[in-house]
Each structure stands twice: as C-alpha cells, then as structure tokens.
Amino acid sequence: MDMRTNEAVAPERLLVVTGASSGVGRATAKSLVLEHGCSVIAVARSAGALEELSNECKAGAGQLHPLVLDLEQADAVAKVQQTVSGRRLHGLVNNAGLLIKQPFGAWTAPETSRLFHLNAAVPLLLAQGLAPLLAGAPPGHVVNISSMGGFQGSVKFPGLAAYSASKAALTNLTECLAEEMKDLRVRCNCICLGAVDTPMLRAAFPGYPAPVGPEEVGGFLARFVLEGHKFFNGKVLPFAVSTP
Ligand SMILES: NC(=O)c1ccc[n+]([C@@H]2O[C@H](COP(=O)([O-])OP(=O)(O)OC[C@H]3O[C@@H](n4cnc5c(N)ncnc54)[C@H](OP(=O)(O)O)[C@@H]3O)[C@@H](O)[C@H]2O)c1
C-alpha cells in the first residue's frame, strides 16, 4: 500500500533476458521496462550496448540492470544467480543465440559444440539454476526463443544444419522443462521465430526482406512472458508469416 495515495502498489516484477544487447532481446528488455514497469536483468557480452540500453530505459517505471557476461563461460549461471540474489523472479527469456553457417562437409566439432552449448544447454542450465526463484504464484515463466528452422516439418536451408538442430533441441527442451518444473509451478514455452530484421538475420541472409522488425517482436515477447503462462505450458509456437 502506498500511504501517500492509499493505492495498492503492484509488487516488483523481475525478469532475466539473455542476449539483451541487440535485436529481439534488446527490444524485449526495453519493452518490459518502459511499457510494463518491470525490472530486467539484461545479459550480454557487449558492455557498451547494454549501457546504451540502460540509458534508454531510464525514463521507464521499471529498471534495467546490465549484466555483462559471456554465457559460454562455465560460471555463467552462478553469475546470473548472484545477480538475482535470492529475489523472486517472474520470468526468464532464453533469447541469446549463436548462428554459425557452414556448407555441409565443412562443420568442425568445436563449432557444433558451441552451437549446442549456447543455444540449448545454457537455456537448460539457466532454467535449472533459476527454477527455485521462479517458483510460486503467479507461476514463473521461462520463454525459449527458438527458430522456425528448429520447428518440425518447416522448410530447411543449406548451411544451417547445426544451428537448426540446436534450435530443435531447444524446442524439445521446452516440453521437458515444463514437465521437470511442474511441481514448482514454473511454466515453460517456446516461440519459434521466423525472419526478424536483426544483425543475426542480416549476416545469415544478406538482403533478405524480413517481414517484421525487432521492436514489434520484442513488444509481443514482453507481453508473452508476462501473460502467456496463463494459457500455455510446454508449447512450441511457430511465430512466422514466412519461413526462412
Ligand atoms: N533474427 C531472426 O530472423 C531470428 C530467426 C529465428 C530465431 N532467432 C533467434 O532469436 C534470438 C535473438 O536473435 P537476434 O536475431 O535478435 O540476434 P542478434 O541481434 O545477433 O542478438 C543476439 C544476442 O545474443 C547475445 N549473445 C550471443 N552470444 C552470447 C554469449 N556467449 N553470451 C551472452 N550473450 C550472447 C548477443 O549479445 P553480445 O554479442 O553482446 O554477447 C545479442 O544480444 C536468437 O536466439 C536467434 O537464434 C532469430
């Protein structure tokens, strides 16, 4: 209760968004802070980009806390846990992703390991490490950001075998996590993105005209992580008006 206005004060909603320095993750974190008044721990390696985002979020009711971190490092989950510092978490958006494109025949073991580690293992380890803090009422919501390339039956593209397979692992992980976390009342869903106009898409498909920009997608994902757990659990949802 705010004693000055006599109105109920909504409890702080705290979320973790990975890959928040660019593209979809940046737009999601920004929307959560500016449009929904949430506090967001924004994870990425690029300190300058996170600082810039933090400045852009200063006008919001919520707060953005930059966490400069390489999620490929072994102690990454522990560092995120330290930053959350025992507070109740309302959401985790597993958005950070790596795309490596290679012609079939040129793949190396280290490249495939990196793809599967960042795109699938890190989301599992983060969900596992943060689940006790996501537990409770209303249920915490883990949203995994996969790709249409990882959606069963979708069109596949040459050069993306290991990337698409790592995203398929993330879609399957979503169903597993929903089961693993059900007793904690933590929900988990997956959005399989089609083409979004971001640096990742422009590097992988130069000149491809994406039908949506990161702001529209980030606005949707912010609403989805805050509300989607009421209607979906363990679901893999294609989000595409095209299928590159
Ligand atoms: N754009 C599309 O068309 C499209 C389609 C399907 C799926 N997706 C998926 O959507 C998600 C967002 O992609 P995007 O298009 O927005 O790409 P983006 O603009 O390149 O952003 C990728 C983000 O991931 C972060 N990241 C990468 N490696 C990291 C690491 N080791 N540790 C911490 N952060 C790391 C990057 O931050 P730093 O470099 O600062 O670390 C950046 O913030 C990805 O999972 C991608 O696979 C995108």
The ligand as an SDF file (V2000), in Angstrom:
LIG
                    3D

 48 52  0  0  0  0  0  0  0  0999 V2000
   16.5060  -12.6640  -36.3960 N   0  0  0  0  0  0  0  0  0  0  0  0
   15.9250  -13.7430  -36.8790 C   0  0  0  0  0  0  0  0  0  0  0  0
   15.4740  -13.7750  -38.0250 O   0  0  0  0  0  0  0  0  0  0  0  0
   15.7690  -14.9430  -35.9990 C   0  0  0  0  0  0  0  0  0  0  0  0
   15.0370  -16.0220  -36.5240 C   0  0  0  0  0  0  0  0  0  0  0  0
   14.8740  -17.1470  -35.7460 C   0  0  0  0  0  0  0  0  0  0  0  0
   15.4060  -17.1910  -34.4600 C   0  0  0  0  0  0  0  0  0  0  0  0
   16.1140  -16.1300  -33.9850 N   0  0  0  0  0  0  0  0  0  0  0  0
   16.6590  -16.2430  -32.6210 C   0  0  0  0  0  0  0  0  0  0  0  0
   16.3240  -15.0730  -31.9090 O   0  0  0  0  0  0  0  0  0  0  0  0
   17.3000  -14.8460  -30.8760 C   0  0  0  0  0  0  0  0  0  0  0  0
   17.7550  -13.3960  -30.9520 C   0  0  0  0  0  0  0  0  0  0  0  0
   18.4550  -13.2200  -32.1760 O   0  0  0  0  0  0  0  0  0  0  0  0
   18.5810  -11.8100  -32.9190 P   0  0  0  0  0  0  0  0  0  0  0  0
   18.1320  -12.0200  -34.2860 O   0  0  0  0  0  0  0  0  0  0  0  0
   17.9950  -10.7370  -32.0880 O   0  0  0  0  0  0  0  0  0  0  0  0
   20.1860  -11.7100  -32.9930 O   0  0  0  0  0  0  0  0  0  0  0  0
   21.2430  -10.6110  -32.5580 P   0  0  0  0  0  0  0  0  0  0  0  0
   20.7340   -9.2530  -32.8460 O   0  0  0  0  0  0  0  0  0  0  0  0
   22.5120  -11.0640  -33.1750 O   0  0  0  0  0  0  0  0  0  0  0  0
   21.3160  -10.8020  -30.9680 O   0  0  0  0  0  0  0  0  0  0  0  0
   21.8840  -11.9260  -30.3890 C   0  0  0  0  0  0  0  0  0  0  0  0
   22.0720  -11.6450  -28.9220 C   0  0  0  0  0  0  0  0  0  0  0  0
   22.6740  -12.7990  -28.2840 O   0  0  0  0  0  0  0  0  0  0  0  0
   23.7460  -12.3330  -27.4820 C   0  0  0  0  0  0  0  0  0  0  0  0
   24.7780  -13.3550  -27.3160 N   0  0  0  0  0  0  0  0  0  0  0  0
   25.3570  -14.0900  -28.2950 C   0  0  0  0  0  0  0  0  0  0  0  0
   26.3210  -14.8750  -27.7530 N   0  0  0  0  0  0  0  0  0  0  0  0
   26.3140  -14.6370  -26.4240 C   0  0  0  0  0  0  0  0  0  0  0  0
   27.0800  -15.1340  -25.3300 C   0  0  0  0  0  0  0  0  0  0  0  0
   28.0540  -16.0420  -25.4990 N   0  0  0  0  0  0  0  0  0  0  0  0
   26.8210  -14.6750  -24.0860 N   0  0  0  0  0  0  0  0  0  0  0  0
   25.8640  -13.7330  -23.8970 C   0  0  0  0  0  0  0  0  0  0  0  0
   25.1070  -13.2320  -24.8900 N   0  0  0  0  0  0  0  0  0  0  0  0
   25.3370  -13.6780  -26.1340 C   0  0  0  0  0  0  0  0  0  0  0  0
   24.2870  -11.1200  -28.2250 C   0  0  0  0  0  0  0  0  0  0  0  0
   24.9530  -10.2500  -27.3400 O   0  0  0  0  0  0  0  0  0  0  0  0
   26.5320   -9.9890  -27.2920 P   0  0  0  0  0  0  0  0  0  0  0  0
   27.0830  -10.1810  -28.6610 O   0  0  0  0  0  0  0  0  0  0  0  0
   26.6240   -8.5960  -26.7510 O   0  0  0  0  0  0  0  0  0  0  0  0
   27.0230  -11.0070  -26.3100 O   0  0  0  0  0  0  0  0  0  0  0  0
   22.9940  -10.4690  -28.6710 C   0  0  0  0  0  0  0  0  0  0  0  0
   22.4680   -9.6570  -27.6500 O   0  0  0  0  0  0  0  0  0  0  0  0
   18.4170  -15.8580  -31.1320 C   0  0  0  0  0  0  0  0  0  0  0  0
   18.2860  -16.9510  -30.2470 O   0  0  0  0  0  0  0  0  0  0  0  0
   18.1660  -16.3130  -32.5690 C   0  0  0  0  0  0  0  0  0  0  0  0
   18.6520  -17.6080  -32.8080 O   0  0  0  0  0  0  0  0  0  0  0  0
   16.3070  -15.0170  -34.7220 C   0  0  0  0  0  0  0  0  0  0  0  0
  1  2  1  0
  2  3  2  0
  2  4  1  0
  4  5  1  0
  4 48  2  0
  5  6  2  0
  6  7  1  0
  7  8  2  0
  8  9  1  0
  8 48  1  0
  9 10  1  0
  9 46  1  0
 10 11  1  0
 11 12  1  0
 11 44  1  0
 12 13  1  0
 13 14  1  0
 14 15  2  0
 14 16  1  0
 14 17  1  0
 17 18  1  0
 18 19  2  0
 18 20  1  0
 18 21  1  0
 21 22  1  0
 22 23  1  0
 23 24  1  0
 23 42  1  0
 24 25  1  0
 25 26  1  0
 25 36  1  0
 26 27  1  0
 26 35  1  0
 27 28  2  0
 28 29  1  0
 29 30  1  0
 29 35  2  0
 30 31  1  0
 30 32  2  0
 32 33  1  0
 33 34  2  0
 34 35  1  0
 36 37  1  0
 36 42  1  0
 37 38  1  0
 38 39  2  0
 38 40  1  0
 38 41  1  0
 42 43  1  0
 44 45  1  0
 44 46  1  0
 46 47  1  0
M  CHG  2   8   1  16  -1
M  END
$$$$
